[in-house]
Amino acid sequence: MSSLPIDPRDWSLDHIITHLEKKKGKAFIEDDGVHEKFNTQKIKGASFLLLNEEMLSCKPGPYEFPHGTSLEIVQIIKELNQEREQGG
């Protein structure tokens, strides 16, 4: 896969998964079905950056991730948003 676009708002689902795997490992993605759930909901860069812990862990809901998984994803989203706000 080619390198990630600089602005995460431009990321595809594959870019998001690549970044999550880099940060948390392949098992993190596979254990909770992150790829499948994000694919079902048509998550791409801009929508990924808007996700929060409640959206990711709410039951019933489209993702229903365990709270730990949700918090880890939200932390990565916060880091990406901060980097973007600081200009890279």
Secondary structure as GFF3:
##gff-version 3
##sequence-region A 1 88
A	DSSP	three_ten_helix	8	10	.	.	.	ID=ss1
A	DSSP	alpha_helix	13	24	.	.	.	ID=ss2
A	DSSP	alpha_helix	26	31	.	.	.	ID=ss3
A	DSSP	alpha_helix	34	40	.	.	.	ID=ss4
A	DSSP	alpha_helix	45	48	.	.	.	ID=ss5
A	DSSP	alpha_helix	53	57	.	.	.	ID=ss6
A	DSSP	alpha_helix	67	85	.	.	.	ID=ss7
###
